Amino acid sequence: MSTATTRINLSAPWIDERDEELVLDVLRSGWLSLGPTGPRFEAMIAEATGAPYAAAVSSGTAGLHLCMRLAGVEPGDEVITSPYSFVASANCAIYEGATPVFADIDARTLNLDPAAVEAAVTERTKAVVAVDIYGYPCELDELRAICDRHGLALIQDACEALGATYKGAPVGSQGPSAVFAFYPNKQITTGEGGMVTTHSEEEHSLLVSLRNQGRADGGGWLEHARLGFNYRIDDVRSAIGIAQLEKLPEILAGRSAAATRYDQLLGDVDGLVLPCADDAEHERSWFVYVVALPSGTDREAVIAALEERGVQTARYLPCIHLQPYMRERYGFREGLCPVAEDASARTLALPFHTQIEEDDQAYVAEALRAALE
Ligand SMILES: Cc1ncc(COP(=O)(O)O)c(C=O)c1O
């Protein structure tokens, strides 16, 4: 319930006795890293996403990096991605010496515009990292057709989209390797952690080797078949992941109900653009609730007014190409992706998580209305 000393946080994980119980089991088992819990977590993600193989990794970023390795991305290559995403969508290419190329987004979905991707392809393009931003599935079939036509690898950055469906099937089931992330603001959390789902047995065994210092199946602990990384996830975190997955249906339903409540509370605010609605082919898994403020609004003043009333918000998302290191390294400037830049200047994430209270949402909506007046 909201009071004069209200503090409504942007996000909060949902951890309960079940998470504690499963973590305690692992701690008591003495098998802290590569025990039996990681494979159980992987099997549950494979089932939830409809992908035949899943490899758990230490973060979504690590998973994206390994996908670049699998795609054979090398220095001199270009990798096309969305400017309206978290930096890891582009950084994974830079880690392998490739150049990130930004294609503009669709103003409604905030996901990559396939026509812009097509226009960005050059003879140096090696891969496309397609992001399901804010849990809304990207235009996978169109992007896949472009990649097939030009012989490019397609990686789905589904870090924000566990539980989303595309054309009636879960994200992860369609074929391209997909990467999920489990930071505490995500639908499910392991503290830190990620997962790569794939439809290729060969890719899966390579992922398992690469995340584990390049060790090979059947080889000894001190035998390294290839250059790898320590991108493992331990059994303690996998135990949290299992407890979280057990309540995934409840989590998805709770977040969806919270989003519907915001839609109702804010639907009549003049000029305010709410997150795009699902359609027959796209069903969002609710990650964050991001609105676009009416054009011409002083976003900083709105943020300050909300902060004054104890409502935490975030400027989701700054354009990747306009980050200081990107400007410096590649000379990217304003005007490169006008649709993304306009969205980025106007969008604001409101407090949103599985267990957010209805009263708090009403308070946030009222505070936002007041700030906009
Ligand atoms: C779209 C997207 N890609 C990649 C990542 C990276 O995930 P992690 O923070 O687990 O490395 C995130 C998470 O913040 C994300 O939202």
Ligand as a Chemical Component Dictionary entry (heavy atoms), coordinates in Angstrom:
data_LIG
# 
_chem_comp.id                   LIG 
_chem_comp.type                 NON-POLYMER 
_chem_comp.pdbx_formal_charge   0 
_chem_comp.three_letter_code    LIG 
# 
loop_
_chem_comp_atom.comp_id 
_chem_comp_atom.atom_id 
_chem_comp_atom.alt_atom_id 
_chem_comp_atom.type_symbol 
_chem_comp_atom.charge 
_chem_comp_atom.model_Cartn_x 
_chem_comp_atom.model_Cartn_y 
_chem_comp_atom.model_Cartn_z 
_chem_comp_atom.pdbx_ordinal 
LIG C1 C1 C 0 18.358 -8.139  -24.996 1  
LIG C2 C2 C 0 19.431 -8.601  -24.051 2  
LIG N1 N1 N 0 20.517 -9.195  -24.541 3  
LIG C3 C3 C 0 21.499 -9.648  -23.754 4  
LIG C4 C4 C 0 21.460 -9.504  -22.375 5  
LIG C5 C5 C 0 22.613 -9.964  -21.551 6  
LIG O1 O1 O 0 22.287 -10.846 -20.540 7  
LIG P1 P1 P 0 23.200 -10.943 -19.223 8  
LIG O2 O2 O 0 22.957 -9.693  -18.436 9  
LIG O3 O3 O 0 22.734 -12.174 -18.546 10 
LIG O4 O4 O 0 24.611 -11.059 -19.669 11 
LIG C6 C6 C 0 20.328 -8.894  -21.804 12 
LIG C7 C7 C 0 20.206 -8.752  -20.357 13 
LIG O5 O5 O 0 20.246 -7.724  -19.777 14 
LIG C8 C8 C 0 19.314 -8.406  -22.664 15 
LIG O6 O6 O 0 18.233 -7.775  -22.156 16 
# 
loop_
_chem_comp_bond.comp_id 
_chem_comp_bond.atom_id_1 
_chem_comp_bond.atom_id_2 
_chem_comp_bond.value_order 
_chem_comp_bond.pdbx_ordinal 
LIG C1 C2 SING 1  
LIG C2 N1 SING 2  
LIG C2 C8 DOUB 3  
LIG N1 C3 DOUB 4  
LIG C3 C4 SING 5  
LIG C4 C5 SING 6  
LIG C4 C6 DOUB 7  
LIG C5 O1 SING 8  
LIG O1 P1 SING 9  
LIG P1 O2 DOUB 10 
LIG P1 O3 SING 11 
LIG P1 O4 SING 12 
LIG C6 C7 SING 13 
LIG C6 C8 SING 14 
LIG C7 O5 DOUB 15 
LIG C8 O6 SING 16 
# 
